[in-house]
């Protein structure tokens, strides 16, 4: 692949962790503005005279970083502007609700006996112990970590956004895998697309991502035109717990999601290629693409569940998790006792890997946590995937650009990675190439936390943070990626 070199041009610095970067034209305005949503709950836009506050919902956000040493995956996770935002002022938010902190989804009496308030982040199934392969999330109304909400807001004539209604209230089992850049509008259907992670911990302990009734681990379309007149929906975890009017607004595009940094739509003649990143467990980070798909209405899924039949899943998208991690059967990694330089990899969920092997979508491209090739890198976590249609950066036109949180080899100063791949029509796994950047971060760490684009996908924006902890404030910089 062509070697591409870019420059990072700072737009704004010393802000909190930027989770969403996208553009919109404000009602009555003539310019496309860059909007920046931070994890702690601020939304800024770049005005004529620098950065301006658009909305501040910090009091509505759950207290972040109270456990896990300051690292957190909750907060303000999604921001989307209605396609007719210029005319109707509608926008949509996804965030973790203040005061919603729970004890976590306890898995067994051992965790409780040890006084732990939740399953450790690094849960691993044991293929020799069937009990660890078929765990259930029980007592959900009391054993959960937090509540996420999806809301519709409207920009009033005085320039102040106001909450209009709540679309969904979701109970989440663990603090992690809630998705990020989780709200985007489909240019094909005009519907709001919500991307939800599998609920967290590790290895999807309850297999929520493959269960058709679970909201976790899915890509969901919400028809925001259908007005349900339910202003405060119940807090749920499963589709069949939702009131019928809300069920009728929802369709499911895909399942088998582990964690997901949004969805990107690339126009290709009279149709759209959809690009989705699935964050990996221990082996690989994967980017998937698809054009044709057959979404399933939630009402149809519920009917099939009641009749104990299988819904028609022809052309329904399944990314394969938890049986598959990208192109690999999901594996547990253990150090080899006889050789400390080698690892033993054991298939974690063999039966599930077999069950989903034919139904799953193959990734377009993957990169790996350990890669011996000299021109590649060891990745940590996929944090953004965007189609790029501009001509300004030679070699990138028509490509799919992605970011990784932190290159494994970047010690002592952490550095994220910018890379790209290209779409393929033959279904084969495609390679990727690292994009060289010339920005000097000096002695500061640089975690690449988000990737955004403008409305016609001709400009790219990169969010960088100087720490992995959301509690370390004002260490964020947003760059434009330029030739």
N, C-alpha and C positions, 0 to 999 in steps of 0.2 A: 504494500500500500504506500501511497505518496507520503513522504515526511512533511508534516505541516508545522510551521512555527507561528506563534501568535504573541501579541503583546497584551498585558493586562492593564487597562486604563482605569484608575480609581474614579468612582463616581461619588461615593460617600463613605466615610469611615467613622469609627468610634460609636457604632450602634450595637444593639443587642443581636443575638444570633438570628440571621436572616433565613427564614424557612421557605418563603415563597417570593418569587420575583416574576412579575408579569406586568404588562402594560394595558392601559385603557384610556379612552377619551372621556373626560368628565363632561356631563351635560353643560352645554353652553360654551365649552372650550373648543379650540381648534387644533390642539396639539395632543399627540399620543404621549402619555406620561408613564414613567416607570413607577410602579407601586412595589413597596417592600413590606412584607409582613414578618414580624419577629416572633420567635417562639414564646416570649413572655407576654405577647398580646398587643403590641403596637403595630399600626399600619401607617406607613409614611408614603408620600409621593414626591417626586422630584419636580419642583415648580420652577418658575422663572428666576427666583432668587434663592436657589438651594432647596434643602429638604424641608418639607412641611408635614405636619401631622394630619392624617386623614381620619383616623379613628384610634382610640386607645381603650382596649377592653381588659387591661391588666387586672382590675378588680374581679372580673368574671373568670379568670384563669386559675386553675388549681395551683397550689403552692409547689413550685418546681424544685427539684434537686434536694429534697429533704432526706432521701436515702440514696444509696448508690454513689456517694462521694461527690454529688453535684451533677452527675450525668443523668439525663432524663430524656425520654422520647415522647413526653406529653406536651401540652401547651396549645398554642395557636398553630394548627397544622395545615389548614386549607383556606384558600381565598379564591373565589371565582366571580367574575363580572358577567352578568347576563349578556347574551349577544346583542340585546337592544338596550344596554346600560345607558348609552347616550340619551335615549328617549325615555326610558322608564326608571332609571336610577337604581335598579335592583342588583344586589350583590349577595354572596353566600359565604358563610364562615363555618369552619369545622374546628372545634376546640375542646379541650378537657376542662370540665366545669369546676369552679371553685367550690370548696366544701364537700367535694364528692369522694374524698380519699377513703378507701376501704382497706381491709386487712390483706387483700389478695386472695387468689383462688387456692386455698389449701388443698394439697393433693393427698396427704396421708397423715396418719396420727404421729408419725415420726417428726414431721416438720413442726407440728404443734407441740410435741413433747420437748423439742429443743428450743421452744420459745420463738421460732422464726415466724414472721408475720406473713410470709408468702413463700412460694416455691423459689429456690435459688434460680438466678438467671441462667445458670449453666446446667439445667436439668438434662440428663442424657437417658434415653431408654436403654434397657438391657435386653438384648435379643434372647438371653437365656432365662429371663423372668417375664412370662406372658402378662403379669399384672401391670408392668410398666408400659406395655404396648396397647392397652385398652382402658386407659384412665378416663374417668368421666368428671365433668365439671358439675358438682352438686352444690346445693344450697346457694344458688347464684344470687339470690336477693341479699345475702349477707357476706358471701365469700367472693368478693370482686376487688379490683384495685381502684377503679375510678369510672366516671361516666363521661362519655364524649357526646357532644351535641352538634347537630347540623342545623343552621339557622338561615332564614332569609331576612335581609336588611334592605332598607330603602334610603336613598339619599334625598333628604328633604330640600325644599326650595331655599332654605337658609344655609345650605351647604353642610348640615350636620346629618350623618347617618343615624337611623333609628331602627331598632329591631322590629320586624313585621310579624314573623311567626317562626315556630320551631318545626322543622321537617322530621327530624329523628332524634331520639335520645337512646344512646347505646351504652350498655354496661360492658366494661372491658375487664378481663380476668387478671392481667398483669400490666405493668407500667409501660412495657415496650411493644413494638410492632403495631403502632396505631396508624401507619401510613404517614406520608408527608407530601406536601403539594397535592393534597388528596382530593381537591375539588377542581374539575375542569369541565367546560361545556363541549359537547360533541358537535362539530360543524355538520355532521351527517344527519343527526336526529333532532338537534336543538335541545336535547335533554342534558341535565346536570349529571356528570359522572362522578361517583364517589368510589374511591379506592380504599379498601380497608385491609389492614394487616391481619395476621392469624390470631392476634390476641396476646402474643408475647411468650415470655420465658424462652425456652429453646426447644427445637424439634417438635413444635406444635403438640404439646402433651395430650390434648384432648381431641386431636384430629379435627379441629373446627373447620379447617380450610376445605376439606372434602365433603363435609356434611351439607347437603342441599338446604337444610333448614337454618343453618347458622349464618348470621350476617357477617361474621368474621371471615377473613380470607377470600373475599369476593371483590369483583368489580360490578358496581350497581349503577343503573341509570334511574334517575328520578325525574318524572315528568312534572316540572314545577308549574306548568300551565294548569294542571288539574288542581283545583283548590279544594282541600279536604274539610276546611272549617274546623279542624282539630288544632287548636293553638298551643296545646301543651301535651304532646303525645306521651304515652306511657314509656317507662324505661325498660328496654327489652334487650335480649341477646339473640332471639330467633325470629324469623319472618312470621311464623304462625302466632306470635304474641302481639303482633301489630293489629290495630283496628282495620277492618275491611277497607274503608276509604283510602287508608295509606297503602295497604297492600296493592291496591289497584293503580297506584302511581309508580310502582317499582318493577323493573325488569333486571335480570341478572345476566351480565355479559360473560363473566368468567369466574372460575373457582380455582383452587389449588395455589392461592397466593400466600407467600410467607410474609413479606413486607414490601412496600411498593412506593417509590418516589414519583408517583403520578403517571399520567398517560399523555402521549403526544400524538397529534394527528398531522399527517403529511399528505397534502393533496397530490394525487397521482392521476392525471387526466380527469375523468369524471368520477373518481372514487378517492377514498382516503386509506392510507396505510396507517395502522395504529401501532405505536411502539410503547412497550411496557417493560420496566425493569423489575426484576424480582431479586430482592436482597438474599444472599446465600447464608448458609449455616456455617460450615467449616471449610468447604472446598472451593465453591465457585459463585461468582456474581453473574447474573444472566439477563440478557436483553431479548425480549420476544417481539415478534411482529406478526400481524395478521391483517388481512383485508376483509375477507368474507367471514361472517359469523352469524349465529342464530341465537339471539338472546331469548331467555325463557322468562315469561311473566311470572312474578312471584305467586300470583293466584294459581297458576298452573303447577308450580312446584308444590304448593300446599295441598292442592287436590291430589297430586300423585302420592304425596306422603300419607294422606288420609286413606287412600285406596291401597296403600302399600304396593304401589307399582313404580316402575322406573320411568321418569319423564323422558321424552325424546331428546337425546343429547347429541344428535347429529349436527355437526358444525358449531356446537357449543364449545367454548374455549376452556381448556383445563391445562394449567401450567404444571401440574404434576405433583406439587408439594402436598403432603409431606413424604410421599414415597420417592420423589425425585428432587434432586437439587440441580436444576439446570439439566445438563446432559447426563448426569451421574445418578445412579441409585443413591439415596441419602445414606451417608456413612457416618459411623462413629470412629473417631481417630484416637488411637492410643499409642504411646511411645513403645517402641520395641525394646524389651528388657535386654536382649542380647546385643543391640546396636543402637546407641542413643541418637545416631544421625538419621535413623529410619523410623517411619511410622507404620503402624498396622491399621488398615482401614476395613471395618466390618460393616456390612449392610445392616442398617438399623431396622428397617421395616420391609423385609423381603416380600411378604404377601401383598402389601400395598403397592410396592414397586411393580409387581407382576400385574396387579389389577388395573393400574393406570398406565401401563407401558404403551398400549396401543392408543388409548384415548387422549393422551397428553399431547400438547403442542411442543415441538422441538424448538429450542432457543435459536434465535438468529445469530447471536454471538455470546460468548462467555469469556470472562477473564478469571484468574485463579488466585487463591490466597498464597499459593506457592507456585512460582513459574520459573523454571531453570533457563528459559530462553533469554539471551542477552539484551534483546530490544524490548522486553516486556517488563512487568512489575508484579510484585505481590500485593494484592488488594486487601482491603479491610471491609468496606461496605459501599454499595452503590448508592449515590445520593441524588442523582439527577440524570434524566434522559430527555433529549430534545432533538427533534428534526431541525435541520438548518437548510434554508432555501436561498440564502443570500449569495451574491457574487463577490462580496467584499473580501472574503478570506480565500485565496486560491487553494484549491484542493479539497475544501470542505463542502462545496455546493452539493446539495442533495444527500448529504450524509446524515448520520445519527451521532450526535455528540453526547458523551456521558462523563460523569465525574465520579471519582472514588474519594471517600472520606480522608484516608491517610495511607500513603504508600508505606508498606512494611519496612522497606529498606531505608526510610528517611529518618535516620537518627544522627545526632541527638535532636535536631530540629525537625518537627513533623512537617511533611509536605503532602498535600492532596495531589490527585492526578486528574488531568484532563486528557481524554482520548476520544477516538471516533471509530465507527464502523460504517458499513454500507449495506443497504437492503439487497437481498437476493431473491430471485424468483424461483430458484430450483430447490429450495428447502434445505440446502446444505448449511452446516454450521460455518459462519463467516469469521474471518480473523479480524483483528482490530489493530490500531496503531496509536501510540502515545503522541499527544500533541505537545510540542516543546513550547514552554513559556519563558519569557525573558525577565519576568518581574523578580526583583530581589527583596525577599521578605526579611533578610538579615537574620538576627538571632531569634526572631519571633516564630512560633509555630503557626502553621497555616493549614487548618482543616478545611477541606472543600465541602461545604454543607448544603449548597443548593445551586441549581442551574435553571435559568429562565430565558425566555425569548419574547420578542415583541409580537404584535398581532399577525404580521405576514411572515414571521420566522426568518427575517433577514438580519437580525441582530441577536447577539447572545450575551447573557449576563451571568456572572459567577458570584456566589456568596461565599465568603471565607471567614473563618473564625479563628481567633488566636488561642483557643482552649477547647477541650472536649466537654467542659462543664458549663451548663447553662447558668450556673450561679456566679461564674466569673463574668461580670457585666461589661458592656461597651467595648468588646474586643472584635467587633465585626466590621468588615469592609465589603462593599459591593463594587465589583469591577465590570466594565464592559470588555468583552473579548474582541480585540481588533487586530487587523493585519500587522 
